[in-house]
Amino acid sequence: MFIKPQLKTELQQYARYLDGYRLDYEHFDVVDIIPQDKEFAATIMHDHRADAYKPWCVQYHGGGHYFFTREELDDYCHDRKFY
């Protein structure tokens, strides 16, 4: 089911960036929302299942990229100037 997740207080101001996307909130927690412009944000997510193959994910413009470690995700995001 694709119901918006309960966001941490500091992320609630960016909740509008999640509108229109069918993200897997059943298995992933939203860790961060990084606005890129008025319409799009990079959304950092973590799979909370213990057996997740690649537990880290960044979603941007409807596409997802998955990573084994947070460091790999951070390198990817820095290379694309998400943050």
C-alpha positions as protocol buffer text, in pm:
chain_id: "A"
residue {
  index: 1
  type: MET
  ca { x: 0 y: 0 z: 0 }
}
residue {
  index: 2
  type: PHE
  ca { x: 127 y: 347 z: -85 }
}
residue {
  index: 3
  type: ILE
  ca { x: 18 y: 560 z: 209 }
}
residue {
  index: 4
  type: LYS
  ca { x: 242 y: 852 z: 301 }
}
residue {
  index: 5
  type: PRO
  ca { x: 466 y: 763 z: 592 }
}
residue {
  index: 6
  type: GLN
  ca { x: 484 y: 933 z: 927 }
}
residue {
  index: 7
  type: LEU
  ca { x: 779 y: 1167 z: 877 }
}
residue {
  index: 8
  type: LYS
  ca { x: 1026 y: 1294 z: 1132 }
}
residue {
  index: 9
  type: THR
  ca { x: 942 y: 1648 z: 1245 }
}
residue {
  index: 10
  type: GLU
  ca { x: 1230 y: 1805 z: 1050 }
}
residue {
  index: 11
  type: LEU
  ca { x: 1107 y: 1642 z: 726 }
}
residue {
  index: 12
  type: GLN
  ca { x: 739 y: 1731 z: 753 }
}
residue {
  index: 13
  type: GLN
  ca { x: 794 y: 2064 z: 578 }
}
residue {
  index: 14
  type: TYR
  ca { x: 904 y: 1868 z: 268 }
}
residue {
  index: 15
  type: ALA
  ca { x: 617 y: 1615 z: 263 }
}
residue {
  index: 16
  type: ARG
  ca { x: 471 y: 1775 z: -51 }
}
residue {
  index: 17
  type: TYR
  ca { x: 769 y: 1640 z: -250 }
}
residue {
  index: 18
  type: LEU
  ca { x: 636 y: 1287 z: -192 }
}
residue {
  index: 19
  type: ASP
  ca { x: 304 y: 1364 z: -363 }
}
residue {
  index: 20
  type: GLY
  ca { x: 247 y: 1179 z: -689 }
}
residue {
  index: 21
  type: TYR
  ca { x: 505 y: 907 z: -629 }
}
residue {
  index: 22
  type: ARG
  ca { x: 426 y: 545 z: -548 }
}
residue {
  index: 23
  type: LEU
  ca { x: 709 y: 477 z: -307 }
}
residue {
  index: 24
  type: ASP
  ca { x: 729 y: 155 z: -105 }
}
residue {
  index: 25
  type: TYR
  ca { x: 655 y: 284 z: 244 }
}
residue {
  index: 26
  type: GLU
  ca { x: 573 y: -67 z: 364 }
}
residue {
  index: 27
  type: HIS
  ca { x: 938 y: -173 z: 343 }
}
residue {
  index: 28
  type: PHE
  ca { x: 1128 y: 157 z: 333 }
}
residue {
  index: 29
  type: ASP
  ca { x: 1160 y: 440 z: 583 }
}
residue {
  index: 30
  type: VAL
  ca { x: 1213 y: 795 z: 456 }
}
residue {
  index: 31
  type: VAL
  ca { x: 1547 y: 908 z: 600 }
}
residue {
  index: 32
  type: ASP
  ca { x: 1581 y: 1243 z: 423 }
}
residue {
  index: 33
  type: ILE
  ca { x: 1413 y: 1462 z: 163 }
}
residue {
  index: 34
  type: ILE
  ca { x: 1657 y: 1691 z: -20 }
}
residue {
  index: 35
  type: PRO
  ca { x: 1481 y: 1958 z: -230 }
}
residue {
  index: 36
  type: GLN
  ca { x: 1643 y: 2020 z: -568 }
}
residue {
  index: 37
  type: ASP
  ca { x: 1403 y: 2285 z: -697 }
}
residue {
  index: 38
  type: LYS
  ca { x: 1040 y: 2389 z: -648 }
}
residue {
  index: 39
  type: GLU
  ca { x: 902 y: 2061 z: -785 }
}
residue {
  index: 40
  type: PHE
  ca { x: 1155 y: 1784 z: -725 }
}
residue {
  index: 41
  type: ALA
  ca { x: 1352 y: 1642 z: -435 }
}
residue {
  index: 42
  type: ALA
  ca { x: 1590 y: 1353 z: -388 }
}
residue {
  index: 43
  type: THR
  ca { x: 1436 y: 1117 z: -132 }
}
residue {
  index: 44
  type: ILE
  ca { x: 1672 y: 900 z: 73 }
}
residue {
  index: 45
  type: MET
  ca { x: 1515 y: 577 z: 193 }
}
residue {
  index: 46
  type: HIS
  ca { x: 1628 y: 276 z: 396 }
}
residue {
  index: 47
  type: ASP
  ca { x: 1482 y: -74 z: 376 }
}
residue {
  index: 48
  type: HIS
  ca { x: 1405 y: -190 z: 729 }
}
residue {
  index: 49
  type: ARG
  ca { x: 1388 y: -561 z: 638 }
}
residue {
  index: 50
  type: ALA
  ca { x: 1677 y: -756 z: 789 }
}
residue {
  index: 51
  type: ASP
  ca { x: 1733 y: -954 z: 468 }
}
residue {
  index: 52
  type: ALA
  ca { x: 1733 y: -657 z: 227 }
}
residue {
  index: 53
  type: TYR
  ca { x: 1987 y: -708 z: -53 }
}
residue {
  index: 54
  type: LYS
  ca { x: 2057 y: -338 z: -113 }
}
residue {
  index: 55
  type: PRO
  ca { x: 1894 y: -155 z: 178 }
}
residue {
  index: 56
  type: TRP
  ca { x: 1975 y: 206 z: 82 }
}
residue {
  index: 57
  type: CYS
  ca { x: 1785 y: 389 z: -190 }
}
residue {
  index: 58
  type: VAL
  ca { x: 1761 y: 733 z: -346 }
}
residue {
  index: 59
  type: GLN
  ca { x: 1449 y: 822 z: -544 }
}
residue {
  index: 60
  type: TYR
  ca { x: 1455 y: 1114 z: -786 }
}
residue {
  index: 61
  type: HIS
  ca { x: 1223 y: 1204 z: -1075 }
}
residue {
  index: 62
  type: GLY
  ca { x: 1043 y: 871 z: -1033 }
}
residue {
  index: 63
  type: GLY
  ca { x: 1354 y: 655 z: -1061 }
}
residue {
  index: 64
  type: GLY
  ca { x: 1532 y: 466 z: -786 }
}
residue {
  index: 65
  type: HIS
  ca { x: 1893 y: 367 z: -737 }
}
residue {
  index: 66
  type: TYR
  ca { x: 1982 y: 110 z: -473 }
}
residue {
  index: 67
  type: PHE
  ca { x: 2302 y: 67 z: -272 }
}
residue {
  index: 68
  type: PHE
  ca { x: 2466 y: -176 z: -32 }
}
residue {
  index: 69
  type: THR
  ca { x: 2592 y: 98 z: 203 }
}
residue {
  index: 70
  type: ARG
  ca { x: 2507 y: 453 z: 304 }
}
residue {
  index: 71
  type: GLU
  ca { x: 2855 y: 556 z: 190 }
}
residue {
  index: 72
  type: GLU
  ca { x: 2782 y: 435 z: -166 }
}
residue {
  index: 73
  type: LEU
  ca { x: 2453 y: 627 z: -161 }
}
residue {
  index: 74
  type: ASP
  ca { x: 2625 y: 943 z: -33 }
}
residue {
  index: 75
  type: ASP
  ca { x: 2893 y: 920 z: -304 }
}
residue {
  index: 76
  type: TYR
  ca { x: 2622 y: 885 z: -570 }
}
residue {
  index: 77
  type: CYS
  ca { x: 2430 y: 1183 z: -431 }
}
residue {
  index: 78
  type: HIS
  ca { x: 2743 y: 1400 z: -409 }
}
residue {
  index: 79
  type: ASP
  ca { x: 2841 y: 1312 z: -767 }
}
residue {
  index: 80
  type: ARG
  ca { x: 2494 y: 1425 z: -885 }
}
residue {
  index: 81
  type: LYS
  ca { x: 2504 y: 1733 z: -660 }
}
residue {
  index: 82
  type: PHE
  ca { x: 2192 y: 1634 z: -467 }
}
residue {
  index: 83
  type: TYR
  ca { x: 2378 y: 1755 z: -153 }
}
